[in-house]
């Protein structure tokens, strides 16, 4: 009997169907972010970051153009199991002859059509999109949609509107609705004299942006944050502001698990939002002391996030995307490590006897609940994972391919 068959029997004793778990896992789409490949610099001319975002490290082989980024994404995707979407920022416009002539408020679908061609040619199931409200000279005094300067504010409103139009075309082209995530870095380094007015301007800007968009193909979401470098004292787009905005406008909240106070957990926020929202958007990252966007690992909070998605039957309600970037290690390895960690967490959650655990909670049998939760931590998850990889024509021994790609491709980028 194979190790998988033995593990299958062990789980079956608790009513867990490993075949069903593997089938469900293979169909949960994960939107993989393009910006791990080039340290979030994009293709539209920025040579440094701002808006509270930083990457650290200068590991060799960063993608320098559209072609190299596509090559690296393909290599990373070839080592990732499961159903994959591609997550783009507007700063990854393929401008061609328009570079230097067209600003972000005038981007069109044609500037992203090459990404659609790439996605379709490589079996990618959908594309998601993010307006890019950072790393641009028109960020006046660190503000975009909340700026008191009307010319600046309207520029970024036009950018948002352009992105919603592009997203509709991306959705139609891919045959799958496009999640448009709105995050702005606006805020102040020190204690502000006026906390309300910037939020009223942000509210006005969002209303203008979202006044007319294709609801069949676009899913708008707003993403909050506690603080960023340079905006430590006040963030305009706070959690309270965006949750109220989303609830009153009928759009999604996006939860990034690096964007809250250290004692808050996104795993607890997911079921809270599921009580009120049809869909919840999610950026999976790993904060280390702050929103540092470390590579996702198979750790406790990631397991808890996956549990809340699975045991609440929300695999089609929680829109999962990855969001991390590390320039200090091989970028392909970082991409794959994070995506595989998320897949492991989802598999772990799918292999729990969730109905039994719920019954124990409802029956106030907390000692037995604790016992079973601990017992399942040592169940043969690894054997089920290996079977999943084999069915995806992959292996757990994948890093040698990363090293070979570094030797043959990345090391030659000077």
C-alpha positions in Angstrom: 0.0 0.0 0.0 1.4 3.5 -0.9 1.9 6.1 1.7 -1.0 8.1 0.2 -3.3 5.1 0.5 -2.3 4.6 4.1 -2.8 8.3 4.9 -6.2 8.2 3.1 -7.3 5.5 5.4 -6.2 7.4 8.5 -8.2 10.5 7.5 -11.2 8.4 6.4 -11.5 7.1 10.0 -12.6 10.7 10.8 -14.9 11.1 7.9 -12.4 13.1 5.9 -12.4 12.4 2.1 -8.9 13.1 0.8 -10.0 12.7 -2.8 -12.5 15.4 -2.4 -9.9 17.6 -0.6 -7.5 17.2 -3.5 -10.2 17.9 -6.1 -11.3 21.1 -4.3 -7.8 22.4 -3.7 -6.9 22.0 -7.4 -9.8 24.4 -8.3 -9.3 27.2 -5.8 -8.0 30.1 -7.8 -5.1 32.0 -6.3 -4.1 35.4 -7.9 -0.3 35.5 -8.1 1.2 39.0 -8.0 3.5 40.0 -10.8 5.5 42.5 -8.7 7.6 39.9 -6.9 9.6 39.6 -10.1 10.9 43.2 -10.3 10.7 44.6 -6.7 7.4 46.5 -7.5 9.1 48.9 -9.9 6.7 48.3 -12.8 7.2 49.0 -16.5 6.1 52.6 -16.8 9.3 54.4 -15.9 9.6 54.4 -12.1 13.1 53.8 -10.8 12.3 53.9 -7.0 9.4 53.3 -4.7 7.5 55.7 -2.5 4.2 55.8 -0.6 5.3 53.8 2.4 6.5 50.8 0.3 10.0 49.4 0.4 11.9 46.5 -0.9 15.2 45.5 0.6 18.1 43.6 -0.9 19.7 43.5 -4.3 19.8 39.8 -5.2 20.9 39.2 -8.8 18.5 38.7 -11.7 15.7 41.2 -11.2 13.4 41.4 -14.2 14.1 44.6 -16.1 11.5 44.6 -18.8 8.3 43.0 -20.0 10.0 40.1 -21.7 12.1 39.2 -18.7 9.2 39.5 -16.3 7.1 37.2 -18.5 9.9 34.6 -18.5 10.2 34.7 -14.7 6.5 34.5 -14.2 6.3 31.4 -16.5 9.2 29.8 -14.6 7.6 30.4 -11.2 4.1 29.3 -12.4 5.6 26.1 -13.8 6.6 25.2 -10.2 3.3 26.1 -8.6 0.4 23.7 -8.2 -3.2 24.6 -8.5 -5.3 27.1 -10.4 -3.6 30.4 -11.0 -4.7 34.0 -11.9 -2.4 36.9 -12.6 -2.5 40.0 -10.5 -1.3 43.2 -12.2 -0.7 46.8 -11.1 -1.4 49.6 -13.5 2.3 50.4 -13.5 2.9 47.3 -15.5 1.4 48.9 -18.6 3.2 47.8 -21.8 3.5 51.2 -23.3 5.7 50.6 -26.3 5.7 53.7 -28.5 3.4 55.5 -26.0 6.1 55.5 -23.2 6.7 59.1 -22.1 3.6 60.3 -24.0 0.8 58.7 -22.1 0.4 59.2 -18.3 -1.5 57.0 -16.0 -4.8 58.9 -16.3 -4.9 58.0 -20.0 -3.9 54.3 -19.9 -6.1 52.1 -22.1 -6.8 48.4 -22.5 -4.4 48.2 -25.4 -1.5 48.8 -22.9 -2.5 45.6 -21.1 -3.6 43.5 -24.1 -0.2 41.9 -24.3 -0.7 40.6 -20.7 -4.0 39.0 -21.9 -2.3 37.3 -24.8 0.4 36.0 -22.4 -2.2 34.8 -19.9 -4.3 33.0 -22.5 -1.3 31.3 -24.1 -0.2 29.9 -20.7 -3.4 28.6 -19.2 -3.8 31.4 -16.6 -7.5 31.4 -15.5 -8.0 35.2 -15.0 -6.4 38.6 -14.5 -6.9 40.9 -11.5 -5.9 44.6 -11.5 -4.8 47.4 -9.2 -4.6 51.1 -9.9 -1.1 52.3 -9.0 -1.3 55.3 -6.7 2.4 55.5 -5.8 5.8 55.9 -7.3 4.7 58.8 -9.6 5.6 62.5 -9.7 1.9 63.5 -9.4 1.8 62.2 -5.9 1.7 65.8 -4.4 3.0 65.9 -0.8 2.4 62.2 -0.5 -1.4 62.5 -1.4 -3.4 61.2 -4.3 -7.2 60.8 -4.0 -7.3 62.7 -0.8 -5.2 65.7 -2.0 -6.5 69.2 -1.2 -5.0 70.2 -4.6 -7.9 69.7 -7.0 -5.7 69.2 -10.0 -3.9 66.4 -8.3 -7.0 64.8 -6.9 -8.7 64.8 -10.3 -5.7 63.3 -12.0 -5.9 60.3 -9.7 -9.7 60.1 -10.1 -9.1 59.9 -13.9 -6.5 57.2 -13.3 -9.0 55.2 -11.2 -11.7 55.5 -13.9 -9.3 54.4 -16.6 -8.3 51.4 -14.5 -12.0 50.3 -14.1 -12.5 50.5 -17.8 -9.3 48.5 -18.4 -10.4 45.9 -15.8 -13.8 45.5 -17.6 -12.0 44.6 -20.8 -9.6 42.3 -19.0 -12.5 40.5 -17.5 -14.3 40.1 -20.8 -11.2 39.0 -22.6 -10.4 36.3 -19.9 -14.1 35.3 -19.4 -13.7 35.9 -15.7 -14.6 39.0 -13.6 -11.6 41.2 -12.7 -11.0 42.2 -9.1 -9.9 45.8 -8.9 -8.2 46.6 -5.7 -8.0 50.2 -4.6 -5.2 51.1 -2.2 -3.7 54.5 -1.7 -0.7 55.4 0.4 -2.1 58.8 1.5 -1.3 60.0 5.0 0.9 62.1 7.2 4.2 61.5 9.0 3.2 63.4 12.1 0.0 64.2 13.9 -2.4 65.9 11.5 -4.4 69.1 12.3 -7.4 67.7 10.3 -8.3 64.1 10.2 -11.8 64.4 8.6 -11.2 66.5 5.5 -8.8 64.1 3.8 -11.3 61.3 4.3 -14.2 63.4 2.9 -12.0 64.1 -0.1 -11.2 60.4 -0.4 -14.9 59.5 -0.2 -15.7 62.1 -2.9 -12.9 60.7 -5.1 -14.0 57.1 -4.7 -17.6 58.0 -5.5 -16.5 59.8 -8.7 -14.4 56.8 -9.7 -17.1 54.2 -9.0 -20.0 56.2 -10.4 -20.0 54.1 -13.6 -18.3 50.8 -14.1 -19.2 47.4 -15.6 -20.7 45.4 -12.7 -20.7 42.2 -14.8 -16.9 42.1 -15.2 -15.5 44.3 -12.4 -15.4 43.6 -8.7 -14.1 46.7 -6.9 -12.4 46.4 -3.5 -10.9 48.9 -1.1 -7.8 48.0 1.0 -7.0 49.6 4.3 -3.7 50.0 6.1 -2.5 51.1 9.6 0.6 53.0 8.5 3.6 53.1 6.1 7.1 54.5 6.2 6.7 58.2 6.0 3.0 58.1 7.0 3.3 56.7 10.5 0.8 59.0 12.3 -2.2 59.0 10.1 -3.5 56.9 7.2 -6.5 58.3 5.3 -7.7 54.9 4.1 -8.1 53.4 7.5 -9.9 50.1 8.2 -12.9 51.9 9.7 -13.2 54.3 6.8 -13.1 51.5 4.1 -15.4 49.1 5.9 -18.0 51.7 6.2 -17.4 52.8 2.6 -17.6 49.3 1.2 -20.8 48.5 3.2 -22.6 51.6 2.1 -21.5 51.3 -1.6 -22.0 47.6 -2.0 -18.4 46.7 -2.9 -15.7 44.5 -1.3 -13.4 45.0 1.5 -9.9 43.7 0.9 -8.0 42.3 3.9 -4.2 42.3 3.8 -2.8 40.4 6.7 0.0 42.8 7.1 -2.2 45.9 7.4 -3.5 45.7 10.9 -2.2 46.2 14.5 0.0 43.3 15.7 -2.6 41.9 18.0 -5.3 41.8 15.2 -5.6 38.7 13.0 -7.1 38.6 9.5 -8.3 35.0 10.3 -10.8 36.5 12.7 -11.9 39.3 10.3 -12.8 36.9 7.5 -15.9 35.3 9.2 -16.9 38.7 10.5 -17.1 40.1 7.0 -18.7 36.9 5.6 -21.6 37.6 7.9 -22.4 40.8 5.9 -20.6 40.5 2.5 -21.2 38.2 -0.5 -17.5 38.4 -1.3 -14.3 39.2 0.7 -11.0 40.0 -1.0 -7.8 38.8 0.6 -4.1 39.7 0.1 -1.9 37.0 1.8 1.3 38.3 3.1 3.5 37.8 6.2 4.2 40.8 8.5 7.3 40.8 10.6 6.7 43.5 13.3 5.0 45.6 10.6 3.7 45.4 7.1 6.9 44.1 5.7 5.5 41.8 3.0 7.7 38.9 3.8 7.4 35.7 1.8 4.4 33.7 3.0 5.3 30.6 5.1 3.2 27.6 6.3 2.7 29.1 9.8 -0.1 29.3 12.3 -1.9 32.5 11.1 -1.8 31.2 7.5 -3.4 28.0 8.7 -6.1 29.9 10.6 -6.8 32.0 7.5 -7.2 28.8 5.4 -9.4 27.2 8.1 -11.9 30.2 8.0 -12.1 30.0 4.2 -12.7 26.3 4.1 -14.9 25.6 7.2 -17.2 28.4 6.2 -17.7 27.0 2.7 -16.2 30.3 1.4 -13.7 29.0 -1.2 -15.9 30.8 -3.9 -16.5 33.8 -1.7 -13.0 34.7 -0.5 -11.0 36.0 -3.5 -7.4 35.0 -2.6 -4.4 36.9 -3.9 -0.7 36.9 -2.8 1.2 40.1 -1.9 4.8 39.9 -0.9 8.1 40.9 -2.3 11.7 40.2 -1.3 14.7 41.4 -3.1 17.2 39.8 -0.8 16.7 36.2 -2.1 16.1 34.5 -5.4 12.8 36.0 -6.6 11.6 32.9 -8.3 12.1 30.9 -5.1 10.3 33.5 -3.1 7.3 33.4 -5.5 7.0 29.6 -5.4 7.6 29.3 -1.6 4.8 31.6 -0.8 2.3 30.1 -3.2 3.0 26.6 -2.1 2.7 27.6 1.5 -0.8 28.9 0.9 -1.7 25.7 -1.0 -0.4 23.7 2.0 -2.5 25.7 4.4 -5.7 25.2 2.3 -5.0 21.5 2.1 -4.5 21.4 5.8 -7.9 23.0 6.3 -9.6 20.8 3.8 -8.3 17.7 5.7 -9.8 18.7 9.0 -13.1 17.0 10.3 -14.6 20.5 10.5 -18.2 19.3 11.2 -17.0 17.2 14.2 -15.0 20.2 15.5 -18.0 22.5 15.2 -20.2 20.0 17.1 -17.6 19.8 19.9 -17.6 23.6 20.2 -21.4 23.8 20.2 -21.5 21.1 22.8 -19.0 23.0 25.0 -16.6 20.0 24.8 -13.6 22.3 24.7 -11.2 19.8 26.1 -11.8 17.3 23.4 -11.8 20.0 20.8 -8.3 21.0 22.0 -7.3 17.4 21.9 -8.4 16.8 18.4 -6.9 20.1 17.1 -3.6 19.0 18.5 -4.0 15.4 17.2 -4.6 16.5 13.6 -1.4 18.6 13.6 0.5 15.4 13.4 -1.7 13.6 10.8 0.1 12.6 7.6 -0.6 15.9 5.7 2.8 15.5 3.9 1.7 12.3 2.2 -1.4 13.9 0.9 0.6 16.9 -0.2 3.0 14.7 -2.1 0.1 13.0 -3.9 -1.3 16.4 -4.8 2.0 17.4 -6.3 2.3 14.2 -8.3 -1.1 14.7 -9.8 0.0 18.2 -10.7 3.1 16.8 -12.3 5.3 18.5 -9.8 7.7 17.5 -7.0 8.6 18.7 -3.5 12.2 18.7 -4.7 11.9 21.9 -6.8 14.6 24.3 -5.7 17.2 22.7 -8.0 15.2 24.0 -10.9 15.4 27.5 -9.4 19.1 27.2 -9.0 19.5 26.1 -12.6 17.3 29.0 -13.8 19.5 31.4 -11.8 22.6 29.9 -13.3 21.4 29.9 -16.9 19.2 33.0 -17.0 19.2 35.3 -13.9 23.0 35.4 -13.5 23.4 36.8 -17.0 21.3 39.9 -16.3 23.8 42.6 -15.6 
